[in-house]
């Protein structure tokens, strides 16, 4: 297929692009490099530097078979402080993309959504039928885009899939996390090992969990990318399907730190601080629907494997592995 990948120079988008070209697809990556990296784009893909709102229409007019839409602003804290950046950068931009899709007659869309659409979950594991009550503008903008996609699918026959995923981690094929502002636990813990921070902070050790620290569902970026390819294949005209992606298993903050200690051989000092407002105790996904409909099953589910892949890439970048 001839495909457009927005945000394909970012973490998940670059891994997905790499798998797409491996499978023989013709891929054009559109990224403004505000958070992505040009050297993360597969050399077998065509790269266009630019923003989605301005450049997507012309690229889709070339006759694309589908779009994988990763481009977005995704920092929860920033979305609270500057919601305008998120309503314009995520929602307005995505609406312009949907209009370009409609005008060009592009048949398929796979959207990178988020578990933040659910907010504080009532039940664990979280299913797609759970109430959507986002607690920050980031989650609210992603939910708004999901609603827009549903209406376009119903009205214009678009075959659309939204994938709501939880904590993405790991690395694949020399591609991994390189965020300007890092908020994810595993790379933050590994920054202690590389000397970028003195210790890792644990926000609360009195949560209602086995060891008192928050539980999260970690999914390997390679498994996540595979799900996007399956979603592209199974998208159905006139339908917008939503799937949660996770392993169905939660790992605590303490368990993540211990895994990083095992993998790196570093003691990794940790300090406990007060809970952060808005942090749920447990976030674990049910992927039963994705398994049933898409045939997707995560394979790289070991926490040591996820951490090990991330650590190996850090060492490669430092020239020590």
KAFEN-V931502 format. One record per residue. N is the residue number from 1. RES is the residue in three letters. OMEGA is omega in radians with two decimals (* if undefined). Layout:
n: [N:N]
res: [RES:RES]
omega: [OMEGA:OMEGA]
//
This chain:
n: [1:2:3:4:5:6:7:8:9:10:11:12:13:14:15:16:17:18:19:20:21:22:23:24:25:26:27:28:29:30:31:32:33:34:35:36:37:38:39:40:41:42:43:44:45:46:47:48:49:50:51:52:53:54:55:56:57:58:59:60:61:62:63:64:65:66:67:68:69:70:71:72:73:74:75:76:77:78:79:80:81:82:83:84:85:86:87:88:89:90:91:92:93:94:95:96:97:98:99:100:101:102:103:104:105:106:107:108:109:110:111:112:113:114:115:116:117:118:119:120:121:122:123:124:125:126:127:128:129:130:131:132:133:134:135:136:137:138:139:140:141:142:143:144:145:146:147:148:149:150:151:152:153:154:155:156:157:158:159:160:161:162:163:164:165:166:167:168:169:170:171:172:173:174:175:176:177:178:179:180:181:182:183:184:185:186:187:188:189:190:191:192:193:194:195:196:197:198:199:200:201:202:203:204:205:206:207:208:209:210:211:212:213:214:215:216:217:218:219:220:221:222:223:224:225:226:227:228:229:230:231:232:233:234:235:236:237:238:239:240:241:242:243:244:245:246:247:248:249:250:251:252:253:254:255:256:257:258:259:260:261:262:263:264:265:266:267:268:269:270:271:272:273:274:275:276:277:278:279:280:281:282:283:284:285:286:287:288:289:290:291:292:293:294:295:296:297:298:299:300:301:302:303:304:305:306:307:308:309:310:311:312:313:314:315:316:317:318:319:320:321]
res: [UNK:UNK:UNK:UNK:UNK:UNK:UNK:UNK:UNK:UNK:UNK:UNK:UNK:UNK:UNK:UNK:UNK:UNK:UNK:UNK:UNK:UNK:UNK:UNK:UNK:UNK:UNK:UNK:UNK:UNK:UNK:UNK:UNK:UNK:UNK:UNK:UNK:UNK:UNK:UNK:UNK:UNK:UNK:UNK:UNK:UNK:UNK:UNK:UNK:UNK:UNK:UNK:UNK:UNK:UNK:UNK:UNK:UNK:UNK:UNK:UNK:UNK:UNK:UNK:UNK:UNK:UNK:UNK:UNK:UNK:UNK:UNK:UNK:UNK:UNK:UNK:UNK:UNK:UNK:UNK:UNK:UNK:UNK:UNK:UNK:UNK:UNK:UNK:UNK:UNK:UNK:UNK:UNK:UNK:UNK:UNK:UNK:UNK:UNK:UNK:UNK:UNK:UNK:UNK:UNK:UNK:UNK:UNK:UNK:UNK:UNK:UNK:UNK:UNK:UNK:UNK:UNK:UNK:UNK:UNK:UNK:UNK:UNK:UNK:UNK:UNK:UNK:UNK:UNK:UNK:UNK:UNK:UNK:UNK:UNK:UNK:UNK:UNK:UNK:UNK:UNK:UNK:UNK:UNK:UNK:UNK:UNK:UNK:UNK:UNK:UNK:UNK:UNK:UNK:UNK:UNK:UNK:UNK:UNK:UNK:UNK:UNK:UNK:UNK:UNK:UNK:UNK:UNK:UNK:UNK:UNK:UNK:UNK:UNK:UNK:UNK:UNK:UNK:UNK:UNK:UNK:UNK:UNK:UNK:UNK:UNK:UNK:UNK:UNK:UNK:UNK:UNK:UNK:UNK:UNK:UNK:UNK:UNK:UNK:UNK:UNK:UNK:UNK:UNK:UNK:UNK:UNK:UNK:UNK:UNK:UNK:UNK:UNK:UNK:UNK:UNK:UNK:UNK:UNK:UNK:UNK:UNK:UNK:UNK:UNK:UNK:UNK:UNK:UNK:UNK:UNK:UNK:UNK:UNK:UNK:UNK:UNK:UNK:UNK:UNK:UNK:UNK:UNK:UNK:UNK:UNK:UNK:UNK:UNK:UNK:UNK:UNK:UNK:UNK:UNK:UNK:UNK:UNK:UNK:UNK:UNK:UNK:UNK:UNK:UNK:UNK:UNK:UNK:UNK:UNK:UNK:UNK:UNK:UNK:UNK:UNK:UNK:UNK:UNK:UNK:UNK:UNK:UNK:UNK:UNK:UNK:UNK:UNK:UNK:UNK:UNK:UNK:UNK:UNK:UNK:UNK:UNK:UNK:UNK:UNK:UNK:UNK:UNK:UNK:UNK:UNK:UNK:UNK:UNK:UNK:UNK:UNK:UNK:UNK:UNK:UNK:UNK:UNK:UNK:UNK:UNK]
omega: [3.05:-2.93:3.00:3.09:3.08:-3.08:-3.07:3.05:3.11:-3.02:-3.09:-3.11:-3.12:3.11:3.12:3.10:3.14:3.13:-3.14:-3.13:3.06:-3.11:3.03:3.12:3.09:-2.95:2.95:3.11:3.06:-3.09:3.13:3.10:3.08:3.05:-3.13:-3.08:-3.09:-3.10:3.06:-3.13:3.13:3.10:3.12:3.10:3.02:-3.12:3.06:3.10:-3.13:-3.12:-3.06:-3.06:-3.06:-2.94:-3.03:-3.06:-3.12:3.13:3.12:3.12:3.09:3.12:3.13:3.08:3.13:3.10:2.94:-2.95:3.11:-2.99:-3.13:2.93:-2.92:3.11:-3.07:-3.11:3.11:-3.13:3.10:-3.11:-3.09:-3.09:-3.12:3.12:-3.07:3.11:3.07:-3.03:-3.13:-3.01:-3.11:3.12:-3.13:3.07:3.08:3.08:3.13:3.09:3.10:3.08:-3.13:-3.10:-3.10:-3.09:3.10:-2.95:-2.98:3.06:3.00:-3.04:3.09:-3.14:-3.01:3.04:3.11:3.08:-3.08:-3.09:3.13:-3.06:3.08:-3.11:3.10:0.00:-3.08:3.06:-3.14:3.12:-3.14:3.10:3.09:-3.13:-3.09:-3.08:3.12:-3.12:3.10:3.13:-3.14:3.14:3.11:3.10:3.10:3.11:3.09:3.12:3.13:3.13:3.12:-3.10:3.11:3.10:-3.12:-3.03:-2.96:3.06:3.13:3.03:-2.97:3.07:3.00:3.12:3.14:-3.11:-2.94:-3.08:-3.14:-3.12:3.14:-3.12:3.14:3.02:-3.13:-3.13:-3.13:-3.07:3.04:-3.10:3.07:3.03:-3.07:3.12:-3.07:-2.97:-3.04:3.09:3.08:3.10:-3.13:3.05:3.04:-3.13:-3.09:3.08:-3.14:3.04:-3.03:-3.10:3.03:-3.13:3.05:-3.08:3.11:3.04:-3.12:3.10:3.12:3.13:-3.06:-3.14:3.06:3.11:-3.03:3.09:3.11:3.13:-3.11:-3.13:3.14:-3.07:3.10:3.08:-3.14:3.12:3.10:3.13:3.12:3.12:3.10:3.12:3.12:-3.12:-3.03:3.13:-3.05:-3.11:3.10:-3.11:3.01:-3.11:-3.10:-3.13:2.96:3.13:3.09:-3.14:-3.08:-3.13:3.11:3.01:-3.11:3.08:3.12:3.13:3.10:3.14:3.12:3.10:3.11:3.08:3.14:-3.04:-3.03:-3.05:-3.11:-3.10:3.09:3.08:3.12:3.10:-3.14:3.07:3.14:3.07:3.01:3.12:3.07:3.11:3.02:3.13:-3.05:2.99:3.14:-3.05:2.87:3.12:-3.08:-3.12:3.12:3.10:-3.10:-3.02:-3.04:-3.04:-3.09:3.05:3.11:-3.10:-3.07:-2.97:3.12:3.13:3.11:3.09:-3.14:3.13:-3.11:3.12:3.11:-3.12:3.13:-3.14:3.10:3.13:3.10:-3.14:3.12:3.12:-3.12:-3.14:*]
//
